């Protein structure tokens, strides 16, 4: 929600990522489908629509896809459109069902402020005291 307009990104159980918008010029007609990305083969588990990126994570070993987002006067725009930026996996080696189903400490991200670079946290081995921080824009550690 950005004052006069709304932008919502969501993922589906079939792996589709959609962005719907309602800009001031479309008020009264309701939110409209803006973009659809058919890139994942498993359910989408997380979405982040930031100022510069659209990031999705799917259930297949935390497969991450990142696109650049073009904005004009602050609103998401189709010109020149969203461009694929990165595709990588953030393997989670922790047992999510361990410790009575508690998933504390197993959240990989994305983390960060909406207008800054998003990052993912990856543990190398269970109970490790070392973690890798991966950039959402490249997947690099």
C-alpha positions in Angstrom: 0.0 0.0 0.0 1.6 3.2 -1.2 -0.9 5.9 -0.4 -2.9 6.4 -3.6 -2.1 3.0 -5.1 -2.0 -0.6 -4.1 0.5 -3.3 -5.3 0.1 -6.9 -4.3 2.3 -9.8 -5.3 1.3 -13.3 -4.4 2.2 -16.9 -5.3 0.0 -19.9 -6.0 0.1 -23.6 -5.1 0.9 -24.3 -8.8 4.0 -22.1 -8.8 2.6 -19.0 -10.5 3.5 -15.6 -9.3 1.0 -12.7 -9.9 1.1 -9.0 -9.4 -2.1 -7.1 -9.1 -2.4 -3.3 -8.9 -4.8 -0.5 -8.3 -3.5 2.8 -9.4 -5.3 6.2 -9.0 -6.4 6.0 -12.6 -8.1 2.6 -12.1 -9.9 3.5 -8.8 -13.5 2.4 -9.1 -12.8 -0.6 -11.3 -11.0 -2.6 -8.6 -7.5 -4.1 -8.6 -6.3 -5.5 -12.0 -4.0 -8.3 -12.9 -0.7 -6.5 -13.9 1.8 -9.4 -14.5 1.9 -13.1 -14.3 5.1 -15.2 -14.0 5.0 -18.9 -14.6 8.4 -20.0 -13.4 8.1 -22.4 -10.4 7.1 -26.0 -10.5 6.2 -26.2 -6.8 4.0 -24.1 -4.5 5.3 -20.5 -3.9 6.0 -20.1 -0.2 7.2 -16.5 0.0 7.0 -13.3 -2.0 8.6 -9.9 -1.6 7.8 -6.9 -3.8 10.3 -4.3 -3.1 11.1 -0.9 -4.7 13.5 -2.6 -7.1 12.8 -6.3 -7.1 10.2 -9.0 -7.1 11.4 -12.0 -5.3 9.7 -15.4 -5.1 10.6 -18.6 -3.2 9.1 -22.0 -3.9 8.9 -25.2 -1.9 11.4 -27.0 -4.2 14.5 -26.7 -2.0 13.8 -22.9 -1.5 14.2 -22.1 -5.2 14.5 -18.3 -5.5 13.6 -16.3 -8.5 14.3 -12.5 -8.7 13.2 -10.0 -11.2 14.0 -6.3 -11.6 11.0 -4.1 -11.2 10.6 -0.9 -13.3 8.9 2.0 -11.7 7.7 5.4 -13.1 6.9 8.1 -10.6 7.0 5.4 -7.9 4.4 3.1 -9.5 5.3 -0.2 -11.0 5.5 0.0 -14.8 5.5 -2.3 -17.8 8.0 -0.2 -19.7 10.5 -1.7 -20.2 9.0 -4.3 -17.9 10.3 -6.8 -15.4 13.5 -8.6 -16.3 14.7 -11.9 -14.8 17.7 -11.2 -12.6 18.6 -14.3 -10.6 17.7 -18.0 -10.1 19.2 -20.0 -7.2 18.4 -22.3 -4.3 18.9 -21.7 -0.6 19.2 -25.2 0.8 17.8 -25.5 4.3 19.5 -28.3 6.1 17.6 -27.9 9.4 14.8 -30.3 10.2 11.6 -28.1 10.2 9.7 -30.8 12.1 12.3 -31.3 14.8 11.7 -29.9 18.3 7.9 -30.4 18.3 7.4 -28.8 14.9 9.1 -25.6 15.9 10.5 -23.8 12.8 12.3 -21.1 14.8 15.6 -20.3 13.3 14.9 -21.9 10.0 13.5 -18.9 8.1 15.8 -18.2 5.2 14.3 -14.8 4.3 14.2 -12.6 2.3 15.3 -10.1 4.9 15.8 -6.4 4.5 14.1 -3.0 4.2 11.6 -2.6 1.3 13.8 0.0 -0.5 17.1 -1.8 0.1 18.8 -5.0 -1.1 17.1 -8.1 0.2 19.2 -11.0 1.5 18.8 -14.7 2.4 20.4 -16.5 5.2 21.7 -20.1 4.6 23.1 -22.5 7.2 25.8 -24.7 5.8 25.1 -27.6 8.2 22.6 -28.2 11.0 23.6 -26.5 14.3 26.3 -24.5 12.5 27.7 -21.3 14.0 28.5 -20.1 10.5 25.9 -18.9 8.0 26.1 -17.6 4.4 24.3 -14.3 3.5 23.1 -14.4 -0.1 22.1 -11.4 -2.1 18.6 -11.7 -3.6 19.7 -9.9 -6.8 22.5 -12.4 -7.7 22.4 -15.3 -5.3 26.1 -14.7 -4.6 27.4 -15.2 -1.0 
